Every structure is written in structure tokens, then in C-alpha cells.
Amino acid sequence: MLKYAADMVRVMVVDDHPMWRDGVARDLAEAGYEVVAAVGEGRQAVRVAQAVRPDVVVLDLQLPDLSGAEVARGLATLESPPRVLVLSASAEQEDVLEAVKAGASGYLVKSAQREEFLDAVRRTADGDAVFTPGLAGLVLGEYRRLAAQPTPAEGPRLTDRETEVLRLVAKGLSYKQIADRLVLSHRTVQNHVQNTLNKLQLHNRVELVRYAIEQGLDED
């Protein structure tokens, strides 16, 4: 089972189109998620998120005052930063990579099916990196390119178990799949990932995947 049931996940919706924003919020509420806010502007989103502390922010990229990437960077500075799932009409490479580099945990296009979207919110809350099919390969391809650039030879020392978990993260396995593979609890896997993030001074799973690829941990 996933760590969070829908009714345990606090979600904020950020989209400047009222009908779309209300529809997304309604779908989330009907599925049992707790919709703590629904706003239409970027600066407002960062202010409100600081107050209501959502677990997940469903974020459109096209906002009247800030770009979605700017909002994601602002959310990342909060004391309790939420995970960000971009829900955008655009599947352009530049938009996807900019959002991920800004800290988005996942990226879905608005043509996604309702159940796919609702599952993506749940998985984002669980810490998975969720992408519309085809976009995950794009992101990993970019990180492979960046991995070819020089990096410092020395790095923090990870335990054997942390390295083992990191290797499976790099291969694209979800926390649940890693837990099943290593016969661990979901919580233990999350703890290993969080310890690794802290040691490497990284902020999210996407940055962790990049590090793992740089170290060649995605290779068999």
C-alpha cells in the first residue's frame, strides 16, 4: 500500500483559469483529497502555501504574474516546502526541464486521464517522481547529458544500504517497488532516501536521480 491515503493528503491547486481550477479541485475533493486552497496567481500561491502547508501543490506553468518555475522555486524556500506536481497544457522540452530544475517533483500534461492525475497526486505525496509517459525519458536524458560534465571527485560517504536504495531510485523504481525488492518497509526506504538527500545536500528525488546517474548507479 502507498504511505498516504487520499484523505491524508493536503493539496493546493494553482491555475489562473477559474473553471479548470475549480474542476481540478472538485475532482480532488471527490477522490477524498483535502483541498486546502485553490488560487490563480503565483505570488498568492507562495503566500497561501506558507499559511496552509499543503503536502502537494498542483501547479500550472502559465500564470499572470509569475512563471510556474518561479512559483516552484518560491515554494522550495518555505519552511515546510510542498512537493510540486506540474499540470500543464505544454509538453515542450524547455518547459518540462525548466519546471524540474526549479524543483517540481513531477509533470503531467492536461490531457491526462482523471484517474491518472489523481494517482499522480497520491504518488507525488509519497515522494515518487511522476511524469506523463515519454517525459521521464526526456528528463533522464537531460541529466545524462549533465552527468557528462566534470564533477568533484570526492563526495559524501553513503552506507551500503543507502547506495543500494539509490541505485534502485536511479533505475526509476517507486518507493513501494524498492521496499518490495529489498524486503523493507515503505517508511524505511523513505528514511534512507531522506538521509541520502541530507548527506548530498540535495532537495528532491529528481536531483537525487541526477546524482545517481553521475555516479553511474543507473547502469547494470
N, C-alpha and C positions, 0 to 999 in steps of 0.2 A: 504493500500500500504506500501511497505517497504520504509525505510527512503532514501536509496540511489538507484538511477537508475544506471544501469551498467556504463554509460558514466561518472558518477561522481566518480567512484571507481578507485583508482590508485593501480596497482598490480605489484609486483615484483616476478619473478619466479626464484627459486634456485634449480638446478638439474645438476648433473655432466654428464648426458647423452645428448649430443647435439641434437640428433633427438627428444628425448622425450621433452626436454626443449623447443625446437622450436615449437613442436606440441602443447604443452600446451599454450605457448604464442600466437600462431596463433588462437587457439580456443577462448581464452580470447578476443583477438582483434576483432575477427569476431562477438563475442557476444556483443561488444560495450564497453568492459572494456579498460581503458587506461593502457597499459603495459609500465611501466616506466623503467624497466630493466629486463634482463634475464642473470643470471650469474651461474657459475659452481663450485665455491669454497666458503667455509664458511666464511673465513676472508674477502674475497672480498665482500660477501653479506652484512656483517655488515657495511663495509666502504661505499658501494654504497647506502645502505638504509639510512645512515645518510645524504647523499647528496640529494637523490631524494625523500625521505619521502613518501614511499608508505603507503596506508591505510591497505593493506593486503599483506603478504608475503606467497606465496605458496612454501612450503619447503619440499624437500626430506630429509630423515634421513641419507642416505649413501652418504657422501661427501668425497673427497680425503684428506682434511686437518683437518676438524673439524667434530664432530658428529652433527646431526641435533639439538639435545638437547643443545649442546654448542652454536650453532648459535642462537637458540631461546633465551637463556639466554643473549647473547650479544645484540640481538635486543631489549630486555626488558630494557637495560640500556640507550638506546638512549633518547634524549630529547623529541622526538615525537615517542614513540615506536609504531610500526605497530601491528596489530593483525596477528597471525600466524596460517595458516591452513596447517597442515602436509599432504602431498600427498605421500604415501609410498607403496612399494610393500609388506611390512611386516604388519601382523595383530597380531604379537606376543604380549602377555600381557606386557612383560617387556618393549618393545619398546613404546607401547601406553602410559603406565604410566609414563615412563621417559620423553616423549615429553610433556605430560600435566603438570607434575610437573615443567618442565622447562619454562612453560608459554604459550604453544600452546593453542589456543582457540578451535581448532577442529582437527579431524584426519579422513582422508579418505584413503581407500586403492586404489591403481592404477587401480583396476578392476572396479571402479565405472563408471557408465554411464556418458557420456559427459554432459547431462543436469543436472544430479545430482551434478556433480562437479561445473558447472557454478552457479547453485543455491546455493551451499555451499559457494562459494566465496562471493556472494551477502549477504547471511545471516551472514557470518563472519564479513563483513564490518558493518553490522547492530548491531553487538555485541552478536549474538547468539553463543552458543557452539554447533558445528555441528560435528556429528560423523557418520561413517559408521554404519548401523544397527547392533546392538549387542555389539558395543564397548562402547556406552554410559552406558550400564548396567555394564560393566566391570569397568569403571571409577567411577561410583557411588558406586559400591560395595567396591572398594578400599577406598573411602572416608568414607563409613560407618564403615569400619574396623578402620581407623584412628580416627574416631569420638569416638570410644570406649575408646581411650586413655585419660588420665586426661587432662583437660584444665582449665585455670584460671576461677574462679567462677565469677569474675567481668568483665564486658565488657562495651563498649561504649553504650550509650542510643540511640536507634533509635526511630523515631516518629512512630505512629500507621500506617501511610501510608507506610513508608519505610519498616516496618515489614510485612505489607500485601503484598507489592510487592516482598519482599524477599521470603516469603512463596511460592508464585507462581513461582518464579525463581527456587526454590528448587524442585518443582514438575515437572520441565522440560518445562514449557511454554515459548514460544518465547516472545520477547518484544511486537510484534504485538498482540499475543493472550492475554497477560497481559493487554495491552491497551484496547482491546475489552471487556475483562472481567470486568475491573474497570471503563470503560467509561472515559478513559483518552486519551490524545494524545500520540503518539509514543515518542515524544520529552520529555514529562513529565515523562514517565516511565524511559527513559534513564537518566534523571536528578536525579530521585530517586535512581536508581542503582549507579550512579556515586557518589552521596552524601554518600551512604552506603559504597561504596568501600573506600572513603576517611576517613570516621569515623572509619572503621575497619582496616585501613591501609593494605588493600588487593590490588592486582594488576589486577585481571581479573575475569571474570564471573565464571570460574572453581573454583577458590579459594573461591568465594562467595558461590557457591553451597556447598562446603565442610563445610564452617562455618554454613550455614543454617541447614545442616544435623546434625552437632554437637549440634545445639540448638534444634533439634527435630522439625524443622519447615516444614519438608517434610511429616510429619505424619498428617493424617486426624483428 
